[in-house]
Amino acid sequence: MLRAFFDDSGTHEGGRWEPSKVVAVGGIFGTEGELRGLEAEWQKHLDRPLCGSKPKLSRFHMTECQASDGEFTGWTRTETDYFCHQLGTVIIDSGVSAYGMACFRKDWDDLITGDARAVLGDAEGNCVRNCFLKAATWAQMYTFDPEMIFFIDDRPHRQRENRLVFNVFQTQSMPPPELVGLSFVTSHKLLPLQAADLIAWEFYRYAKDTLESGKLQLPKRQQFHRLRQAIAVFDLQIARRESIQKIADDAGNRPHLKEMAKHFKTFDPDGLVFSEGPRS
């Protein structure tokens, strides 16, 4: 059974937070063997952080780690950076593949409207769609496993759309693997989702730097540069205004856009029975 894990970054909204300029979704996918190896090594670092010099951690959360907050309170920048380096090594050595999709929120909101927005979603929804597509394409290119399941961070207000998008992928006539399940989980329960959190966070920072500079560039963070170079299959996409305009133009030329939009607006995915794990 192939598994893919996705987490978001830059998606906070409301309250004291201003909406971020960049939205990113990223994650990892791999075979059972690759993911079992990742889980085993990851747990060792949670049980004995920094070779036992820090108390046991209940989970890894990149934002807390980088802010020296929560369970990482009192950690120095050197300590948090080295711990992330150790976990990055676990991801690299496991052999899993990775993907990240980022989108500039304002450009997407300006250009993707009406029926096109219903089909393509908001900036985050577009990222999720691309993650699902990339995971399925990776499986077709690099594996022979007949089944695959997706795991995504549990954010209740996004579940309906993500279920709907998954149903669209699931019901298309596509080459194997068969997409057999979509589960909404927290990183407290699944260690690979913690690895997806690290990937998504690092990629979000890179995409944010790209927005500020106005052009693609080498990553400022050495950790992300290392991951990008060392993970055998690590694809990245950043939707900037020029590419978003092309997406808008293409959507406008679709012959059945209005019918597709109606489906996305009215279909009830919660009426479907979704597998929450591997089939018995």
Residue pairs with C-beta under 8 A, 6 or more apart in sequence:
1 32
1 145
1 147
1 148
1 149
1 180
1 278
2 29
2 30
2 31
2 32
2 139
2 143
2 145
2 147
2 148
2 149
2 177
3 29
3 30
3 32
3 35
3 148
3 149
3 150
3 151
3 192
4 27
4 28
4 29
4 131
4 135
4 148
4 149
4 150
4 151
5 27
5 28
5 29
5 151
5 152
5 190
5 192
5 193
5 195
5 196
6 25
6 26
6 27
6 128
6 131
6 150
6 151
6 152
6 153
6 196
6 200
7 25
7 26
7 27
7 152
7 153
7 187
7 193
7 196
7 197
7 199
7 200
8 23
8 24
8 25
8 124
8 127
8 153
8 155
8 200
9 23
9 24
9 25
9 26
9 197
9 200
9 201
9 203
9 204
10 20
10 21
10 22
10 23
10 24
10 102
10 204
10 207
10 208
11 20
11 23
11 124
11 155
12 19
12 20
13 19
19 105
20 105
20 208
21 104
21 105
21 106
21 208
21 211
22 102
22 103
22 104
22 105
22 204
22 207
22 208
22 211
23 102
23 103
23 105
23 123
23 124
23 127
24 100
24 101
24 102
24 103
24 127
24 200
24 203
24 204
24 207
25 100
25 101
25 124
25 127
25 128
25 130
25 131
25 200
26 98
26 99
26 100
26 101
26 131
26 196
26 199
26 200
26 203
26 204
27 98
27 99
27 100
27 131
27 135
27 196
27 199
27 200
28 38
28 91
28 96
28 97
28 98
28 192
28 195
28 196
28 199
29 96
29 97
29 98
29 99
29 135
29 138
29 139
30 38
30 94
30 95
30 96
30 97
30 192
31 143
31 145
34 94
34 95
34 96
35 94
35 96
35 192
37 93
37 94
37 95
38 90
38 91
38 94
38 96
38 191
38 192
38 195
39 191
39 192
41 90
41 93
41 94
42 60
42 87
42 90
42 191
42 192
42 194
42 195
43 191
45 60
45 83
45 86
45 87
45 90
46 56
46 57
46 58
46 59
46 60
46 191
47 56
48 56
49 55
49 56
49 57
49 83
50 79
50 82
50 83
50 86
54 75
54 79
55 71
57 71
58 71
58 188
59 71
59 187
59 188
59 194
60 87
60 187
60 194
60 197
60 198
61 70
61 187
61 194
61 197
62 84
62 197
62 198
62 200
62 201
62 202
63 69
63 201
64 70
64 71
64 72
65 72
65 75
65 80
65 83
65 84
66 80
66 84
66 201
68 74
68 75
68 76
68 77
68 80
72 80
75 83
81 223
84 198
84 223
85 223
85 226
87 195
87 198
88 198
88 223
88 226
88 227
90 195
91 98
91 195
91 198
91 199
91 227
91 231
92 226
92 227
92 230
92 231
95 232
96 192
96 195
96 231
97 138
97 142
97 231
97 232
97 233
97 234
98 199
98 227
98 231
98 233
98 234
98 235
99 131
99 134
99 135
99 138
99 234
99 235
99 236
100 199
100 200
100 203
100 207
100 235
100 236
100 237
101 126
101 127
101 130
101 131
101 134
101 236
101 237
101 238
101 239
102 127
102 203
102 204
102 206
102 207
102 210
102 236
102 237
102 238
102 239
103 123
103 124
103 126
103 127
103 238
103 239
103 244
104 123
104 211
104 238
104 239
104 240
104 241
104 244
105 123
107 239
107 240
107 241
107 244
108 122
108 123
108 126
108 239
108 244
109 122
109 123
111 241
111 244
111 245
111 247
111 248
112 120
112 122
112 126
112 244
112 247
112 248
112 251
114 261
115 251
115 257
115 258
115 260
115 261
116 248
116 251
116 252
116 257
116 261
118 260
118 261
118 262
118 264
118 265
119 251
119 257
119 260
119 261
119 264
120 126
120 129
120 247
120 251
121 128
121 129
121 161
121 165
124 158
125 161
125 165
126 239
128 152
128 158
128 161
128 162
128 165
129 165
130 237
132 150
132 165
132 166
132 169
133 169
134 235
135 148
135 150
136 148
136 169
136 174
136 177
136 179
138 233
139 145
139 148
139 176
139 177
140 174
140 175
140 176
140 177
142 233
143 177
145 176
145 177
146 176
146 177
146 178
147 177
147 178
147 180
147 278
147 279
148 177
148 178
148 179
148 180
149 179
149 180
149 181
149 182
149 183
149 275
149 277
149 278
150 166
150 179
150 181
150 182
150 183
151 182
151 183
151 184
151 185
151 190
151 192
151 193
152 162
152 182
152 183
152 184
152 185
153 184
153 185
153 186
153 187
153 193
153 196
153 197
154 184
154 185
154 186
155 184
159 184
160 269
160 270
162 182
162 184
163 182
163 269
163 270
163 272
163 274
164 264
164 267
164 269
166 179
166 182
166 269
166 274
167 267
167 269
167 272
169 179
170 179
180 275
180 278
180 279
181 274
181 275
181 276
181 277
181 278
181 279
182 274
182 275
183 276
183 277
185 193
186 193
187 193
187 194
187 196
187 197
199 227
202 221
202 223
202 224
202 227
203 224
203 236
205 220
205 221
205 224
206 219
206 220
206 221
206 224
206 236
207 238
209 217
209 219
209 220
210 216
210 217
210 238
210 240
216 238
218 225
219 225
219 228
227 234
228 234
228 236
239 247
251 257
254 260
